[in-house]
Amino acid sequence: MRVSLRKAVLAIALAAAPLGASAQTLEIATDASPSGLDPHVATAFATILVNGNLYEGLTAIDKDLRVVPSLAESWSVSPDQLTYTFKLRAGVIFHDGQTMTAKDVTASIDRVLDKATGSPIASRFNMIASSAADASGFVIKLTEPSAPFLAQLSGLAILPATHGDLARTAVGTGPFKLVEWVPDTYLRLAKHDQYWEKGLPKLAALKINIVPEASTRQVGIASGTYHMIPTLDAQTALTLKGNANVRLIQAQDLAYTLIGLNVSKPPFDNAKVREAVNVAIDRGKVVQAAYFGQGVAGGPLSPALTDWATPVDKFSCYKPDAAKAKALLKDAGIAGELAVTINVLGSIQVVKDVARVVQAELNQAGFKASLNVQEQGKFIQDWRNSAFEAFASTNGGNVDPDDYLNRTFRTGGSTNVFKYSNAGLDKLLDDGRRTTDKAQRQKIYTEAQQVLACQGPISHVAYGTLFTAVRSNVKGYELIATRSTRYLRETSLDK
């Protein structure tokens, strides 16, 4: 079906009248098309760019990485941290004209938790015991305290209780609604005229153009064909710095590049082999070669999380040493070169660049690594099915350590495609979620990072500088380190 969609030229028309181009249509250029739009299932950056403007949660994350109200205008928490009572915002209208009710919120929560949905965010909410409206408001009861719960609710999109095929259509409460989708070409989002926040959005429409080539995106924004490139690679950012008509916005990225390892079968079921991968990688060289120096070596948490991230010089395996890597392989019983195939997410240039550098470093340290560059759909399918030996990819970051660490590394976690299981780490992650004292949580996550850094199922490679490029007439846009484009609702164009 995916092949036929690529060949199709028929747009998916979801509104009675298409919008023509105008001064209030923001032209956006991005590198990849969404593989689907289900906000509870699809987590690729290409989908998040679109869905962040179509859907909303009870809470939201602002540019300062703080939890702020969204579809819930306020809330209170019981002394035992088990009962959350929300005041749902009145007069919220879905894109299809339905009024949002407590029934929709409960249905959305239940859908994420339903194993049949296969939601990668389900692990964030497995402590929810019940949700329903009562005389006091909309009440969510937990089985145990969850320190990151309010932040995590920002990522749980509220859908109508009754909806259609979410892979190709979208009905949310967001400031824009999907009106047209020409596969692998563009998506057009129109202003939601019944949006709950008065005066927003300021733009009439967003046109998200799928432009795979970085050089084409660069020429387009330099010439004024495009108003925005939400995520810019370092090389293009450096090239655009001298353009008077283009403004660069930057922040330390929460997203990172990684080498993922399937620990359910040889050779990566052996912790020494996983440590050898980490010792073989010279992260400083990767940053220089793949990020043009615009990044930092990556540990399990981004340095943007200043309250949580352990400095990488605290990890013994982060000092590159090819001889030590070979010795670890020998200790693991590996004779001769260890052949490894690395699946590579081919739709993102920095991932391909990182993979090539890492391949060369591994091949100097006792490995014989080969790269299998895949298109996005095939890569995601293999990732979901754990059909890989190793892979190179990029992952988004979150504002609370639990968001990433629990679902990715806990036994049975919803994105633990590595099949990793460590009882000691499970206890740390459970304690980190339950504990509400920040100082104690910091100690817990410091220990967890030490467990994961050298022998976990992921070799964290680097965190880049997050760049967004906008034309000088784009006003009101704010960059969020999570890569959310939430502030497009407040963006306008000067004539």
C-alpha positions as CSV (number, residue, x, y, z in Angstrom):
1,M,0.0,0.0,0.0
2,R,2.9,2.3,0.8
3,V,4.3,1.9,-2.7
4,S,1.0,2.7,-4.4
5,L,0.6,5.8,-2.2
6,R,4.0,7.1,-3.3
7,K,3.0,6.8,-6.9
8,A,-0.4,8.4,-6.3
9,V,-1.0,12.0,-7.3
10,L,-4.4,12.2,-5.9
11,A,-4.7,14.4,-2.8
12,I,-6.6,13.4,0.2
13,A,-9.2,16.1,0.3
14,L,-10.7,16.6,3.7
15,A,-12.4,20.0,3.4
16,A,-15.0,21.3,1.1
17,A,-12.9,24.1,-0.3
18,P,-9.1,24.0,-0.7
19,L,-7.1,27.0,0.4
20,G,-5.1,28.9,-2.1
21,A,-1.7,30.3,-1.4
22,S,-1.8,33.6,0.4
23,A,0.4,35.9,2.5
24,Q,-0.9,34.1,5.6
25,T,0.1,30.6,4.4
26,L,3.4,29.6,6.1
27,E,5.5,27.6,3.7
28,I,7.5,25.0,5.6
29,A,10.1,22.6,4.2
30,T,10.9,19.3,5.9
31,D,12.9,16.3,4.9
32,A,10.4,13.4,5.2
33,S,6.8,12.6,4.8
34,P,4.8,11.1,7.7
35,S,4.4,7.4,7.6
36,G,1.1,7.8,9.4
37,L,-0.8,10.3,11.5
38,D,-2.1,8.2,14.4
39,P,-0.9,10.3,17.4
40,H,-1.0,7.4,19.8
41,V,1.2,5.2,17.5
42,A,3.4,7.2,15.1
43,T,6.4,8.9,16.8
44,A,8.7,9.7,13.9
45,F,9.8,13.4,13.7
46,A,7.9,13.8,10.4
47,T,4.7,12.8,12.1
48,I,5.3,14.9,15.2
49,L,5.8,18.0,13.1
50,V,2.2,17.6,11.7
51,N,0.5,16.2,14.7
52,G,1.8,18.9,17.0
53,N,-0.5,21.3,15.3
54,L,-3.5,18.9,15.0
55,Y,-3.7,17.4,18.4
56,E,-3.4,18.5,22.0
57,G,-3.1,16.9,25.5
58,L,-4.5,17.9,28.8
59,T,-1.2,19.7,29.5
60,A,1.5,21.2,27.3
61,I,5.3,21.9,27.5
62,D,6.4,25.5,26.8
63,K,9.6,26.9,25.5
64,D,11.1,26.9,29.0
65,L,10.3,23.2,29.3
66,R,7.6,23.9,31.9
67,V,4.3,22.1,32.2
68,V,1.4,24.5,31.3
69,P,-2.4,24.1,30.9
70,S,-3.8,23.0,27.6
71,L,-7.1,21.1,27.3
72,A,-7.2,21.1,31.1
73,E,-7.2,24.7,32.3
74,S,-6.2,23.8,35.9
75,W,-5.7,20.8,38.2
76,S,-5.1,19.7,41.8
77,V,-3.3,16.7,43.2
78,S,-4.2,14.8,46.4
79,P,-1.8,14.6,49.3
80,D,-1.0,11.0,48.5
81,Q,-0.2,11.9,44.9
82,L,-2.7,9.3,43.6
83,T,-5.6,11.4,42.6
84,Y,-5.5,14.2,39.9
85,T,-8.5,16.3,39.4
86,F,-8.7,18.4,36.2
87,K,-11.0,21.2,35.2
88,L,-11.5,20.5,31.5
89,R,-11.6,23.5,29.3
90,A,-15.2,24.4,28.2
91,G,-16.1,25.0,24.6
92,V,-13.4,22.9,23.0
93,I,-14.4,21.8,19.5
94,F,-12.9,19.0,17.5
95,H,-12.1,19.6,13.8
96,D,-15.3,17.7,12.8
97,G,-17.5,20.0,14.9
98,Q,-18.0,17.7,17.9
99,T,-17.6,19.2,21.4
100,M,-14.9,17.6,23.5
101,T,-16.3,15.9,26.6
102,A,-14.9,13.8,29.5
103,K,-15.9,10.7,27.5
104,D,-13.4,11.6,24.8
105,V,-10.6,12.1,27.3
106,T,-11.3,8.7,28.9
107,A,-11.5,7.0,25.5
108,S,-8.1,8.5,24.5
109,I,-6.5,7.2,27.7
110,D,-8.0,3.8,27.3
111,R,-6.9,3.6,23.7
112,V,-3.3,4.3,24.6
113,L,-3.3,1.7,27.3
114,D,-5.0,-0.9,25.1
115,K,-2.4,-3.5,24.0
116,A,-4.1,-3.8,20.7
117,T,-3.2,-0.2,19.9
118,G,0.5,-0.9,20.3
119,S,1.2,2.6,21.5
120,P,4.9,3.3,22.2
121,I,3.9,5.8,24.9
122,A,1.8,3.2,26.8
123,S,4.5,2.6,29.4
124,R,4.2,6.2,30.6
125,F,0.6,5.7,31.7
126,N,0.5,2.1,33.0
127,M,0.0,3.4,36.5
128,I,-3.4,4.8,35.6
129,A,-6.1,2.9,37.5
130,S,-9.2,4.8,36.3
131,S,-10.3,8.0,34.6
132,A,-13.8,9.5,34.6
133,A,-15.7,12.7,35.3
134,D,-17.4,13.3,38.6
135,A,-18.9,16.2,40.5
136,S,-15.4,17.6,41.2
137,G,-14.1,17.5,37.7
138,F,-12.3,15.0,35.5
139,V,-10.5,12.6,37.8
140,I,-7.5,10.3,37.1
141,K,-6.6,7.8,39.8
142,L,-3.2,6.2,39.9
143,T,-2.0,3.0,41.4
144,E,1.2,4.6,42.6
145,P,2.7,8.1,42.6
146,S,4.2,9.3,39.3
147,A,6.5,12.3,39.5
148,P,6.5,13.0,35.7
149,F,2.8,12.4,35.2
150,L,1.7,16.0,34.4
151,A,4.6,16.4,31.9
152,Q,3.8,13.1,30.3
153,L,0.1,14.0,29.8
154,S,1.3,16.6,27.3
155,G,2.1,13.8,24.9
156,L,-1.3,12.0,25.2
157,A,-3.4,13.4,22.3
158,I,-7.1,13.7,23.0
159,L,-9.3,12.2,20.2
160,P,-13.0,12.0,19.7
161,A,-14.3,8.8,21.3
162,T,-15.6,7.9,17.8
163,H,-13.1,8.4,15.0
164,G,-12.1,7.0,11.6
165,D,-8.8,5.8,10.2
166,L,-6.2,7.8,12.1
167,A,-3.3,6.7,9.9
168,R,-4.5,8.9,7.0
169,T,-7.0,11.3,8.6
170,A,-6.9,13.5,11.6
171,V,-9.6,14.9,14.0
172,G,-8.1,16.7,16.9
173,T,-8.6,19.9,18.8
174,G,-5.5,21.7,17.7
175,P,-5.2,25.2,16.1
176,F,-4.9,23.8,12.6
177,K,-6.8,21.0,10.8
178,L,-5.7,18.7,8.0
179,V,-7.4,19.6,4.7
180,E,-5.1,18.1,2.0
181,W,-2.4,15.5,1.8
182,V,-0.5,14.8,-1.4
183,P,1.7,11.8,-0.4
184,D,5.4,12.5,-0.4
185,T,4.7,16.0,-1.7
186,Y,3.0,18.2,0.9
187,L,0.3,18.5,3.6
188,R,-1.9,21.5,4.0
189,L,-3.3,22.5,7.3
190,A,-5.9,25.2,7.6
191,K,-6.8,27.4,10.5
192,H,-9.3,25.8,12.9
193,D,-11.9,28.5,13.1
194,Q,-13.5,27.1,16.3
195,Y,-10.2,26.8,18.1
196,W,-10.7,27.4,21.9
197,E,-8.0,30.0,22.4
198,K,-9.4,33.2,21.0
199,G,-7.2,35.0,18.5
200,L,-5.2,32.0,17.6
201,P,-3.9,30.7,15.3
202,K,-2.7,33.9,13.6
203,L,-2.0,32.2,10.3
204,A,-4.6,31.1,7.7
205,A,-2.7,27.9,6.8
206,L,0.5,25.8,7.0
207,K,1.8,24.1,4.0
208,I,4.3,21.4,4.9
209,N,6.4,20.7,1.9
210,I,8.3,17.4,1.7
211,V,11.7,18.3,0.4
212,P,14.2,15.4,0.9
213,E,17.3,17.2,-0.3
214,A,19.0,19.5,2.2
215,S,20.4,21.7,-0.6
216,T,16.9,22.2,-2.1
217,R,15.6,23.3,1.3
218,Q,18.5,25.6,1.7
219,V,18.0,27.3,-1.7
220,G,14.3,27.5,-1.0
221,I,14.5,29.4,2.3
222,A,17.3,31.6,1.0
223,S,15.1,32.6,-2.0
224,G,11.9,33.0,0.0
225,T,10.1,30.0,-1.5
226,Y,9.9,28.6,2.1
227,H,9.4,30.6,5.3
228,M,10.7,27.9,7.7
229,I,12.9,24.8,8.0
230,P,11.9,23.5,11.5
231,T,14.9,21.2,11.9
232,L,18.1,22.2,10.2
233,D,21.3,20.2,9.9
234,A,24.5,21.9,11.1
235,Q,26.1,22.2,7.7
236,T,23.1,24.0,6.2
237,A,22.8,26.2,9.3
238,L,26.4,27.3,9.0
239,T,25.9,28.1,5.3
240,L,22.8,30.2,6.0
241,K,24.4,32.3,8.8
242,G,25.4,35.0,6.4
243,N,22.0,35.4,4.8
244,A,20.4,38.7,5.9
245,N,16.9,37.5,5.1
246,V,17.1,34.3,7.2
247,R,17.1,34.1,11.0
248,L,18.6,31.1,12.8
249,I,17.1,30.1,16.1
250,Q,19.1,27.5,18.1
251,A,19.0,25.5,21.3
252,Q,20.6,22.4,22.8
253,D,18.7,19.5,21.3
254,L,17.0,16.9,23.5
255,A,17.2,14.5,20.5
256,Y,20.2,12.3,20.0
257,T,21.8,9.9,17.5
258,L,22.3,6.4,18.6
259,I,23.4,2.9,17.8
260,G,20.7,0.4,19.0
261,L,21.6,-3.2,19.8
262,N,19.4,-6.2,19.9
263,V,20.3,-8.0,23.1
264,S,18.0,-10.9,22.6
265,K,20.5,-12.8,20.4
266,P,24.2,-13.0,19.8
267,P,26.5,-11.1,19.7
268,F,24.8,-8.2,21.6
269,D,23.4,-10.5,24.3
270,N,26.9,-10.3,25.7
271,A,27.4,-7.1,27.8
272,K,31.2,-7.1,27.0
273,V,30.4,-6.8,23.3
274,R,28.0,-3.9,24.0
275,E,30.8,-2.3,26.0
276,A,33.2,-2.8,23.1
277,V,30.9,-0.8,20.8
278,N,31.0,2.1,23.2
279,V,34.7,2.0,23.7
280,A,35.2,1.8,19.9
281,I,33.3,5.0,19.2
282,D,35.1,8.3,19.3
283,R,32.2,10.6,19.9
284,G,34.3,13.7,19.5
285,K,35.2,12.7,16.0
286,V,31.6,11.9,15.2
287,V,30.6,15.4,16.4
288,Q,33.2,17.0,14.2
289,A,32.5,14.9,11.1
290,A,28.7,14.5,11.2
291,Y,27.6,17.6,13.1
292,F,30.4,20.0,11.9
293,G,31.3,20.6,15.5
294,Q,27.8,21.8,16.4
295,G,27.1,19.1,19.0
296,V,28.3,17.3,22.1
297,A,29.1,13.7,23.0
298,G,25.9,11.9,24.1
299,G,25.1,10.1,27.3
300,P,21.7,8.6,28.2
301,L,20.3,12.1,29.0
302,S,20.8,15.3,27.1
303,P,22.9,18.0,28.7
304,A,19.9,20.3,28.1
305,L,18.4,18.6,31.1
306,T,20.8,20.3,33.5
307,D,19.2,18.9,36.6
308,W,19.4,15.3,35.5
309,A,22.2,14.6,32.9
310,T,25.5,13.0,34.1
311,P,28.5,14.5,32.4
312,V,30.0,12.0,29.9
313,D,33.4,12.2,31.4
314,K,31.9,10.1,34.3
315,F,31.5,7.1,32.0
316,S,34.6,4.9,31.8
317,C,33.7,3.6,28.3
318,Y,33.6,7.0,26.7
319,K,37.3,7.2,26.3
320,P,37.8,5.7,22.8
321,D,40.3,2.9,22.7
322,A,40.4,0.5,19.8
323,A,42.8,-1.9,21.6
324,K,40.5,-2.1,24.6
325,A,37.5,-2.8,22.4
326,K,39.4,-5.7,20.7
327,A,40.3,-7.0,24.2
328,L,36.7,-6.9,25.3
329,L,35.6,-8.9,22.2
330,K,38.3,-11.5,22.9
331,D,37.1,-11.7,26.5
332,A,33.6,-12.3,25.1
333,G,34.8,-15.3,23.2
334,I,34.9,-13.6,19.8
335,A,37.6,-15.0,17.5
336,G,38.5,-12.8,14.5
337,E,36.5,-9.9,13.3
338,L,32.9,-9.7,14.5
339,A,30.5,-9.1,11.5
340,V,27.7,-6.8,12.3
341,T,24.9,-5.3,10.1
342,I,23.6,-1.9,11.1
343,N,20.2,-0.8,9.7
344,V,20.3,2.9,9.0
345,L,17.4,5.3,8.9
346,G,18.1,6.7,5.4
347,S,15.7,9.7,5.5
348,I,17.8,11.8,7.9
349,Q,21.2,12.9,6.6
350,V,22.9,13.3,10.0
351,V,22.0,9.7,10.9
352,K,23.7,8.4,7.7
353,D,26.7,10.6,8.4
354,V,26.9,9.3,12.0
355,A,26.6,5.7,10.8
356,R,29.4,6.1,8.3
357,V,31.8,7.5,11.0
358,V,30.8,4.8,13.5
359,Q,31.2,2.1,10.9
360,A,34.8,3.2,10.3
361,E,35.6,3.3,14.0
362,L,34.1,-0.1,14.7
363,N,36.1,-1.6,11.8
364,Q,39.3,-0.3,13.4
365,A,38.3,-2.0,16.7
366,G,37.7,-5.6,15.9
367,F,34.3,-5.4,14.1
368,K,33.4,-5.8,10.5
369,A,30.4,-3.5,10.3
370,S,28.2,-3.1,7.2
371,L,25.5,-0.6,6.7
372,N,21.9,-1.4,5.5
373,V,20.4,2.0,4.6
374,Q,16.6,1.7,4.6
375,E,13.7,4.0,3.6
376,Q,11.7,5.2,6.6
377,G,8.8,2.8,6.4
378,K,10.9,-0.3,6.2
379,F,13.2,1.0,9.0
380,I,10.3,1.7,11.3
381,Q,8.7,-1.7,10.6
382,D,11.9,-3.6,11.4
383,W,12.4,-1.4,14.5
384,R,9.0,-2.2,15.8
385,N,9.4,-5.9,15.1
386,S,12.9,-6.0,16.7
387,A,14.0,-7.3,13.3
388,F,17.5,-5.9,13.5
389,E,21.0,-6.8,14.8
390,A,21.9,-3.2,15.2
391,F,20.6,0.1,13.9
392,A,21.5,3.8,13.6
393,S,18.8,6.3,14.2
394,T,17.8,9.5,16.0
395,N,15.4,9.7,18.9
396,G,13.5,12.6,20.4
397,G,14.1,13.7,24.0
398,N,11.7,14.5,26.9
399,V,11.7,16.9,29.8
400,D,11.6,14.3,32.5
401,P,14.1,11.3,32.6
402,D,11.2,8.8,33.2
403,D,9.7,9.7,29.8
404,Y,12.6,8.2,28.0
405,L,14.3,5.8,30.3
406,N,11.2,3.9,31.5
407,R,9.6,3.1,28.2
408,T,13.0,2.4,26.5
409,F,14.9,0.3,29.0
410,R,12.5,-1.1,31.5
411,T,11.6,-4.8,31.0
412,G,8.6,-4.9,28.7
413,G,8.8,-1.1,28.0
414,S,6.7,0.1,25.1
415,T,9.7,1.1,23.0
416,N,12.1,-1.5,24.4
417,V,12.6,-3.0,21.0
418,F,16.0,-4.2,22.1
419,K,14.5,-6.9,24.4
420,Y,16.7,-5.5,27.2
421,S,15.9,-6.7,30.8
422,N,17.8,-5.7,34.0
423,A,16.1,-6.3,37.3
424,G,18.3,-3.8,39.1
425,L,17.6,-1.1,36.5
426,D,13.9,-1.9,36.6
427,K,13.9,-1.2,40.4
428,L,15.7,2.1,39.9
429,L,13.3,3.2,37.2
430,D,10.3,2.2,39.3
431,D,11.7,4.1,42.3
432,G,12.5,7.1,40.1
433,R,8.9,7.3,38.9
434,R,7.3,6.9,42.3
435,T,9.6,9.2,44.2
436,T,8.5,12.8,44.4
437,D,11.5,14.2,46.2
438,K,13.7,15.8,43.5
439,A,17.0,15.3,45.2
440,Q,16.3,11.6,45.7
441,R,15.2,11.3,42.1
442,Q,18.5,12.9,40.9
443,K,20.5,10.2,42.8
444,I,18.3,7.4,41.3
445,Y,18.8,8.6,37.7
446,T,22.5,9.2,38.2
447,E,22.8,5.5,39.1
448,A,20.6,4.5,36.2
449,Q,22.7,6.4,33.7
450,Q,25.8,4.6,35.0
451,V,24.1,1.2,34.4
452,L,23.1,2.1,30.9
453,A,26.0,4.1,29.5
454,C,28.5,1.3,28.9
455,Q,26.5,-1.9,28.8
456,G,23.0,-0.9,28.0
457,P,21.3,-1.7,24.7
458,I,21.9,1.7,23.2
459,S,25.2,3.4,22.4
460,H,24.3,7.0,22.7
461,V,26.4,8.9,20.3
462,A,25.8,12.7,20.2
463,Y,23.3,15.5,20.9
464,G,23.4,18.2,18.2
465,T,22.6,21.9,18.3
466,L,18.9,22.2,17.3
467,F,18.6,24.8,14.5
468,T,15.4,26.3,13.1
469,A,15.6,28.7,10.1
470,V,12.9,31.3,9.5
471,R,12.6,34.1,7.0
472,S,13.0,37.6,8.6
473,N,9.3,38.3,8.1
474,V,8.3,35.4,10.4
475,K,7.2,36.7,13.8
476,G,6.3,35.1,17.1
477,Y,7.8,31.6,16.6
478,E,9.6,30.1,19.6
479,L,11.9,27.1,19.5
480,I,11.4,24.3,22.0
481,A,14.2,21.8,22.7
482,T,11.6,18.9,22.4
483,R,11.2,19.8,18.7
484,S,7.6,20.6,19.2
485,T,6.2,23.3,16.9
486,R,3.6,24.4,19.4
487,Y,4.4,28.1,18.8
488,L,3.2,27.9,15.2
489,R,-0.2,28.9,16.6
490,E,1.3,32.2,17.7
491,T,3.3,32.8,14.5
492,S,2.5,35.4,11.9
493,L,3.9,36.8,8.7
494,D,4.8,40.4,8.1
495,K,4.1,41.6,4.5
